[in-house]
Amino acid sequence: MDIFTLENLIREKKAQLLNIVEHHGLNHLKTIQCSQELDHLLNLHERTKYNTIQCKQNT
C-alpha cells in the first residue's frame, strides 16, 4: 500500500473515530476498537515512510 492511500485511510479513520466518540463516549468498546485500528494505520504509515526513506538513501 502506498503512502498516499494510507494517509487517506488515516483521515477517514480519524473522522470515524470522532463520530464514534461523539455518539458513544471515550470508554465505549467501539471507540477503543476504532482507536486501535487508527493506531495500526499510523504505525503502518510510519514503517512505510521509513522504508521509503531507506530505499532512497540506498540508491
N, CA, C and O atoms as a GROMACS GRO file, in nm:
protein
  236
    1MET      N    1   0.085  -0.117   0.000
    1MET     CA    2   0.000   0.000   0.000
    1MET      C    3   0.090   0.124   0.000
    1MET      O    4   0.187   0.132   0.075
    2ASP      N    5   0.055   0.218  -0.084
    2ASP     CA    6   0.140   0.337  -0.092
    2ASP      C    7   0.104   0.438   0.018
    2ASP      O    8  -0.001   0.428   0.082
    3ILE      N    9   0.192   0.531   0.037
    3ILE     CA   10   0.182   0.628   0.147
    3ILE      C   11   0.058   0.718   0.133
    3ILE      O   12  -0.003   0.756   0.233
    4PHE      N   13   0.021   0.750   0.009
    4PHE     CA   14  -0.095   0.838  -0.012
    4PHE      C   15  -0.225   0.767   0.022
    4PHE      O   16  -0.317   0.828   0.078
    5THR      N   17  -0.234   0.640  -0.010
    5THR     CA   18  -0.351   0.560   0.026
    5THR      C   19  -0.362   0.550   0.177
    5THR      O   20  -0.471   0.565   0.233
    6LEU      N   21  -0.250   0.526   0.243
    6LEU     CA   22  -0.250   0.519   0.388
    6LEU      C   23  -0.294   0.651   0.451
    6LEU      O   24  -0.371   0.651   0.547
    7GLU      N   25  -0.247   0.761   0.397
    7GLU     CA   26  -0.286   0.892   0.451
    7GLU      C   27  -0.436   0.915   0.438
    7GLU      O   28  -0.498   0.972   0.528
    8ASN      N   29  -0.493   0.872   0.326
    8ASN     CA   30  -0.638   0.885   0.309
    8ASN      C   31  -0.713   0.796   0.408
    8ASN      O   32  -0.813   0.839   0.466
    9LEU      N   33  -0.666   0.675   0.426
    9LEU     CA   34  -0.729   0.584   0.522
    9LEU      C   35  -0.720   0.639   0.664
    9LEU      O   36  -0.814   0.626   0.743
   10ILE      N   37  -0.608   0.701   0.696
   10ILE     CA   38  -0.591   0.761   0.829
   10ILE      C   39  -0.690   0.875   0.849
   10ILE      O   40  -0.752   0.886   0.955
   11ARG      N   41  -0.704   0.960   0.748
   11ARG     CA   42  -0.801   1.071   0.759
   11ARG      C   43  -0.942   1.019   0.780
   11ARG      O   44  -1.017   1.070   0.864
   12GLU      N   45  -0.979   0.915   0.704
   12GLU     CA   46  -1.112   0.857   0.717
   12GLU      C   47  -1.132   0.794   0.856
   12GLU      O   48  -1.238   0.811   0.917
   13LYS      N   49  -1.031   0.724   0.904
   13LYS     CA   50  -1.041   0.657   1.034
   13LYS      C   51  -1.051   0.761   1.146
   13LYS      O   52  -1.123   0.739   1.243
   14LYS      N   53  -0.978   0.873   1.134
   14LYS     CA   54  -0.986   0.979   1.234
   14LYS      C   55  -1.128   1.036   1.240
   14LYS      O   56  -1.182   1.059   1.348
   15ALA      N   57  -1.187   1.059   1.124
   15ALA     CA   58  -1.324   1.112   1.119
   15ALA      C   59  -1.421   1.011   1.180
   15ALA      O   60  -1.513   1.048   1.253
   16GLN      N   61  -1.401   0.885   1.148
   16GLN     CA   62  -1.486   0.780   1.204
   16GLN      C   63  -1.472   0.775   1.357
   16GLN      O   64  -1.571   0.761   1.428
   17LEU      N   65  -1.350   0.787   1.405
   17LEU     CA   66  -1.325   0.784   1.550
   17LEU      C   67  -1.395   0.901   1.619
   17LEU      O   68  -1.457   0.883   1.723
   18LEU      N   69  -1.385   1.019   1.563
   18LEU     CA   70  -1.451   1.136   1.622
   18LEU      C   71  -1.603   1.116   1.628
   18LEU      O   72  -1.667   1.153   1.726
   19ASN      N   73  -1.658   1.060   1.523
   19ASN     CA   74  -1.801   1.034   1.519
   19ASN      C   75  -1.842   0.933   1.627
   19ASN      O   76  -1.943   0.952   1.695
   20ILE      N   77  -1.764   0.828   1.642
   20ILE     CA   78  -1.794   0.727   1.744
   20ILE      C   79  -1.784   0.788   1.884
   20ILE      O   80  -1.869   0.762   1.969
   21VAL      N   81  -1.683   0.870   1.906
   21VAL     CA   82  -1.667   0.935   2.038
   21VAL      C   83  -1.787   1.024   2.068
   21VAL      O   84  -1.837   1.025   2.181
   22GLU      N   85  -1.834   1.098   1.969
   22GLU     CA   86  -1.949   1.186   1.990
   22GLU      C   87  -2.074   1.107   2.030
   22GLU      O   88  -2.153   1.153   2.112
   23HIS      N   89  -2.090   0.989   1.971
   23HIS     CA   90  -2.211   0.911   1.996
   23HIS      C   91  -2.200   0.814   2.114
   23HIS      O   92  -2.301   0.783   2.177
   24HIS      N   93  -2.080   0.767   2.143
   24HIS     CA   94  -2.066   0.661   2.244
   24HIS      C   95  -1.974   0.697   2.361
   24HIS      O   96  -1.976   0.629   2.464
   25GLY      N   97  -1.896   0.802   2.347
   25GLY     CA   98  -1.804   0.839   2.454
   25GLY      C   99  -1.668   0.773   2.438
   25GLY      O  100  -1.648   0.689   2.351
   26LEU      N  101  -1.575   0.813   2.524
   26LEU     CA  102  -1.436   0.768   2.513
   26LEU      C  103  -1.413   0.624   2.557
   26LEU      O  104  -1.322   0.559   2.506
   27ASN      N  105  -1.492   0.573   2.648
   27ASN     CA  106  -1.466   0.442   2.706
   27ASN      C  107  -1.544   0.328   2.641
   27ASN      O  108  -1.533   0.213   2.686
   28HIS      N  109  -1.620   0.357   2.539
   28HIS     CA  110  -1.700   0.253   2.474
   28HIS      C  111  -1.611   0.160   2.393
   28HIS      O  112  -1.508   0.201   2.340
   29LEU      N  113  -1.651   0.034   2.385
   29LEU     CA  114  -1.574  -0.066   2.312
   29LEU      C  115  -1.552  -0.027   2.166
   29LEU      O  116  -1.444  -0.048   2.111
   30LYS      N  117  -1.654   0.030   2.102
   30LYS     CA  118  -1.640   0.074   1.962
   30LYS      C  119  -1.532   0.180   1.948
   30LYS      O  120  -1.456   0.179   1.852
   31THR      N  121  -1.525   0.271   2.045
   31THR     CA  122  -1.423   0.376   2.044
   31THR      C  123  -1.284   0.316   2.056
   31THR      O  124  -1.193   0.353   1.982
   32ILE      N  125  -1.269   0.224   2.148
   32ILE     CA  126  -1.139   0.161   2.170
   32ILE      C  127  -1.095   0.082   2.047
   32ILE      O  128  -0.979   0.089   2.007
   33GLN      N  129  -1.187   0.008   1.987
   33GLN     CA  130  -1.154  -0.070   1.868
   33GLN      C  131  -1.113   0.020   1.752
   33GLN      O  132  -1.015  -0.008   1.682
   34CYS      N  133  -1.187   0.126   1.732
   34CYS     CA  134  -1.155   0.219   1.623
   34CYS      C  135  -1.021   0.287   1.648
   34CYS      O  136  -0.942   0.307   1.556
   35SER      N  137  -0.995   0.322   1.773
   35SER     CA  138  -0.868   0.384   1.809
   35SER      C  139  -0.752   0.289   1.781
   35SER      O  140  -0.646   0.331   1.733
   36GLN      N  141  -0.771   0.162   1.811
   36GLN     CA  142  -0.667   0.063   1.784
   36GLN      C  143  -0.644   0.046   1.634
   36GLN      O  144  -0.531   0.028   1.590
   37GLU      N  145  -0.752   0.052   1.556
   37GLU     CA  146  -0.739   0.045   1.410
   37GLU      C  147  -0.661   0.165   1.358
   37GLU      O  148  -0.576   0.152   1.269
   38LEU      N  149  -0.690   0.282   1.413
   38LEU     CA  150  -0.616   0.403   1.375
   38LEU      C  151  -0.469   0.389   1.413
   38LEU      O  152  -0.381   0.425   1.335
   39ASP      N  153  -0.441   0.338   1.531
   39ASP     CA  154  -0.302   0.316   1.574
   39ASP      C  155  -0.229   0.225   1.474
   39ASP      O  156  -0.115   0.251   1.438
   40HIS      N  157  -0.297   0.120   1.432
   40HIS     CA  158  -0.236   0.027   1.335
   40HIS      C  159  -0.203   0.100   1.205
   40HIS      O  160  -0.094   0.082   1.150
   41LEU      N  161  -0.296   0.180   1.156
   41LEU     CA  162  -0.271   0.255   1.032
   41LEU      C  163  -0.156   0.353   1.048
   41LEU      O  164  -0.073   0.368   0.959
   42LEU      N  165  -0.151   0.420   1.162
   42LEU     CA  166  -0.042   0.516   1.187
   42LEU      C  167   0.094   0.445   1.194
   42LEU      O  168   0.192   0.495   1.140
   43ASN      N  169   0.098   0.329   1.259
   43ASN     CA  170   0.222   0.252   1.265
   43ASN      C  171   0.264   0.205   1.126
   43ASN      O  172   0.382   0.210   1.091
   44LEU      N  173   0.168   0.159   1.049
   44LEU     CA  174   0.197   0.115   0.912
   44LEU      C  175   0.248   0.232   0.828
   44LEU      O  176   0.339   0.215   0.747
   45HIS      N  177   0.190   0.349   0.847
   45HIS     CA  178   0.234   0.468   0.776
   45HIS      C  179   0.380   0.500   0.809
   45HIS      O  180   0.460   0.528   0.721
   46GLU      N  181   0.411   0.497   0.938
   46GLU     CA  182   0.548   0.528   0.979
   46GLU      C  183   0.648   0.426   0.922
   46GLU      O  184   0.756   0.464   0.877
   47ARG      N  185   0.612   0.299   0.926
   47ARG     CA  186   0.702   0.196   0.870
   47ARG      C  187   0.719   0.215   0.719
   47ARG      O  188   0.829   0.202   0.667
   48THR      N  189   0.611   0.247   0.651
   48THR     CA  190   0.616   0.268   0.507
   48THR      C  191   0.702   0.389   0.474
   48THR      O  192   0.784   0.386   0.382
   49LYS      N  193   0.683   0.496   0.550
   49LYS     CA  194   0.762   0.618   0.528
   49LYS      C  195   0.910   0.590   0.554
   49LYS      O  196   0.996   0.633   0.478
   50TYR      N  197   0.939   0.520   0.662
   50TYR     CA  198   1.078   0.486   0.696
   50TYR      C  199   1.141   0.401   0.586
   50TYR      O  200   1.254   0.427   0.544
   51ASN      N  201   1.069   0.300   0.540
   51ASN     CA  202   1.122   0.212   0.434
   51ASN      C  203   1.144   0.288   0.305
   51ASN      O  204   1.240   0.260   0.232
   52THR      N  205   1.057   0.382   0.275
   52THR     CA  206   1.073   0.464   0.154
   52THR      C  207   1.201   0.548   0.163
   52THR      O  208   1.276   0.560   0.066
   53ILE      N  209   1.224   0.605   0.280
   53ILE     CA  210   1.343   0.687   0.300
   53ILE      C  211   1.468   0.600   0.290
   53ILE      O  212   1.567   0.641   0.228
   54GLN      N  213   1.465   0.482   0.350
   54GLN     CA  214   1.578   0.392   0.346
   54GLN      C  215   1.609   0.349   0.203
   54GLN      O  216   1.726   0.343   0.164
   55CYS      N  217   1.508   0.321   0.125
   55CYS     CA  218   1.528   0.280  -0.015
   55CYS      C  219   1.592   0.393  -0.096
   55CYS      O  220   1.681   0.368  -0.178
   56LYS      N  221   1.547   0.516  -0.072
   56LYS     CA  222   1.603   0.630  -0.145
   56LYS      C  223   1.748   0.654  -0.108
   56LYS      O  224   1.828   0.694  -0.192
   57GLN      N  225   1.782   0.631   0.018
   57GLN     CA  226   1.920   0.652   0.064
   57GLN      C  227   2.013   0.544   0.009
   57GLN      O  228   2.132   0.569  -0.008
   58ASN      N  229   1.961   0.426  -0.018
   58ASN     CA  230   2.043   0.315  -0.065
   58ASN      C  231   2.061   0.314  -0.216
   58ASN      O  232   2.133   0.229  -0.269
   59THR      N  233   1.997   0.405  -0.287
   59THR     CA  234   2.012   0.408  -0.433
   59THR      C  235   2.112   0.509  -0.476
   59THR      O  236   2.137   0.525  -0.595
   0.00000   0.00000   0.00000
